[in-house]
Amino acid sequence: MKNYLFTLLITSLLFYQCTQSKEVAPNAPNIDYDQESIELMKTLAPQIVGQWKLRQVKIKYQNYNTSQKELKIAKDTTLLDIATLTIVPAAVPRSSPRDFRRGEYDGTIKYGNKTYPVQFDMLANADWIINRKGPQTFFLFSYRFPNGSHLTEPEEAFLQKIGLVGDNFSLETTSKQSTMIWRGLNRGIEQIELVKQ
């Protein structure tokens, strides 16, 4: 009797698993992730290129963040209209052959009376490709100084210390709006609202 119950239990579990996988497989989307990434980058390019005002930079206070302590940031803080960002397509591809699944951009960021070269390479968000949910892309926003060493200026250091430069972000934008939202993924920046000039 025990063997019969054991066999019946195992057989039931096997049939249940087979039934489950047959139900899921027909509904699974058949998406060419590479081609969809290329199409997303083509769609985003005209929306991203241009001059942007960093209207609001929301900094989330982190008690363990030594850079925030250095800057005397002791609570959640919002900086208004602190910089202007100019974005252009990268003149020279950063991969050979060029990878069209990535959006490669150069530009400048003007803070105070200083202007610094910047760059970022966007990668498509898989959830956006499959479900059209969440941010469209992720990227690392960094300085793009020529090879060699240079002296770090206070303005340049400030943008790094608040987590604006040298951090990973997600990007959300729509073709009908002249705004773009970046959300910080690692350090103190919670969100940046950019407005096209």
C-alpha positions in Angstrom: 0.0 0.0 0.0 2.9 2.4 0.8 4.5 1.7 -2.5 1.3 2.4 -4.3 0.8 5.7 -2.6 4.4 6.7 -3.2 4.1 5.9 -6.9 0.8 7.7 -7.2 2.3 10.8 -5.5 5.4 10.8 -7.8 3.2 10.3 -10.9 0.9 13.1 -9.9 3.8 15.5 -9.4 5.3 14.6 -12.8 2.0 15.2 -14.5 1.6 18.5 -12.7 5.0 19.7 -13.8 4.4 18.7 -17.4 1.0 20.5 -17.3 2.6 23.6 -15.9 5.4 23.9 -18.5 2.9 23.4 -21.4 0.7 26.2 -20.1 3.6 28.6 -19.8 5.4 27.9 -23.1 2.7 29.0 -25.5 2.4 32.4 -23.7 6.2 33.1 -23.6 7.1 36.1 -25.8 9.3 35.5 -28.8 11.5 38.6 -28.8 14.7 39.3 -30.6 16.4 41.2 -27.8 19.3 42.5 -30.0 17.0 43.9 -32.7 14.6 45.4 -30.1 17.6 47.1 -28.4 18.7 48.5 -31.7 15.2 49.9 -32.4 15.0 51.4 -28.9 18.4 53.2 -29.4 17.2 54.6 -32.7 14.0 55.9 -31.0 15.8 57.4 -28.1 18.5 59.2 -30.0 16.5 62.2 -31.2 14.9 62.5 -27.7 18.2 62.6 -25.9 20.5 64.7 -28.1 20.5 68.4 -27.2 21.0 70.8 -24.4 19.4 70.0 -21.0 19.0 72.0 -17.8 19.4 69.9 -14.6 16.3 71.4 -13.1 16.2 69.3 -9.9 18.8 67.0 -8.5 17.4 65.1 -5.5 20.1 63.8 -3.2 19.1 61.1 -0.7 21.0 61.4 2.6 23.1 58.4 3.4 24.7 58.4 6.9 27.5 56.2 5.6 28.4 58.4 2.6 31.7 60.1 3.4 31.4 62.4 0.4 28.1 63.7 1.7 29.7 64.3 5.1 32.5 66.2 3.5 30.0 68.4 1.7 28.0 68.8 5.0 24.9 67.2 3.5 23.0 66.0 6.6 19.5 65.5 5.2 17.7 64.8 1.9 18.5 67.8 -0.3 17.3 69.1 -3.7 19.6 71.2 -5.8 17.8 73.4 -8.4 19.2 74.4 -11.8 22.7 73.5 -10.9 24.1 72.5 -14.3 23.6 72.4 -18.1 24.3 69.2 -20.0 24.9 69.1 -23.7 24.5 65.6 -25.3 25.7 64.6 -28.8 26.2 61.2 -30.4 29.7 59.8 -29.8 31.9 60.9 -32.8 34.0 57.8 -32.5 32.4 54.4 -31.7 33.7 52.8 -28.5 33.5 49.3 -30.0 34.8 47.9 -33.2 32.6 47.0 -35.1 30.1 49.5 -33.6 27.5 47.9 -31.4 24.2 49.4 -32.4 22.5 47.8 -29.4 24.1 50.5 -27.3 23.5 54.2 -27.4 26.9 56.0 -27.2 26.9 59.6 -26.3 29.5 62.3 -25.5 28.9 65.9 -24.4 29.7 68.5 -21.8 28.4 69.5 -18.4 28.6 73.1 -17.4 28.6 73.8 -13.6 29.3 77.3 -12.4 31.7 78.8 -14.8 33.4 75.5 -15.6 32.7 73.0 -18.5 33.8 69.4 -18.4 33.6 66.6 -21.1 31.3 63.7 -20.3 30.2 60.4 -21.8 27.7 57.6 -21.3 26.8 54.4 -23.1 23.2 53.3 -22.7 22.1 49.6 -22.5 18.5 48.6 -22.9 16.5 47.5 -19.9 15.3 43.9 -20.5 12.0 44.6 -18.6 11.3 47.5 -21.0 12.1 45.4 -24.1 9.7 42.6 -22.9 7.0 44.4 -21.0 7.4 48.1 -21.8 7.7 48.7 -18.0 10.3 50.6 -16.0 13.1 52.7 -17.3 14.2 52.3 -20.9 18.0 52.1 -20.4 20.8 52.0 -17.8 24.2 53.7 -18.1 27.3 54.9 -16.3 27.7 58.7 -16.5 31.4 59.7 -16.4 33.9 62.3 -17.3 35.7 61.9 -20.6 39.0 63.6 -20.2 41.8 63.0 -22.7 44.3 60.3 -21.8 46.9 61.5 -19.2 46.6 63.2 -15.9 45.1 66.5 -15.0 44.5 68.4 -11.8 41.0 67.9 -10.3 39.2 71.2 -9.9 36.8 71.9 -7.0 33.8 72.1 -9.3 34.7 68.7 -10.9 35.2 67.1 -7.5 31.8 68.5 -6.3 29.9 66.8 -9.2 31.6 63.5 -8.3 31.0 63.8 -4.6 27.3 64.4 -4.8 27.1 61.3 -7.0 26.2 63.0 -10.3 29.3 62.0 -12.2 30.8 58.5 -11.8 27.5 56.8 -11.0 25.1 54.5 -12.7 21.6 55.7 -13.7 18.4 54.5 -15.3 16.8 56.7 -17.9 13.1 57.4 -18.6 11.8 59.7 -21.3 9.0 60.0 -23.8 8.9 61.5 -27.3 6.0 63.8 -26.3 7.8 65.5 -23.4 10.8 67.7 -23.2 11.8 66.2 -19.9 14.0 63.3 -19.0 14.3 61.5 -15.6 17.5 59.8 -14.4 17.4 57.7 -11.3 20.7 57.0 -9.4 21.4 53.4 -8.8 24.3 53.4 -6.3 25.3 56.6 -4.6 23.5 59.7 -3.2 21.5 60.9 -6.2 18.0 59.7 -6.0 16.6 61.4 -9.1 17.5 64.1 -11.6 14.9 65.9 -13.6 16.3 67.3 -16.9 14.5 69.8 -19.1 15.4 70.3 -22.7 16.5 73.8 -23.6 
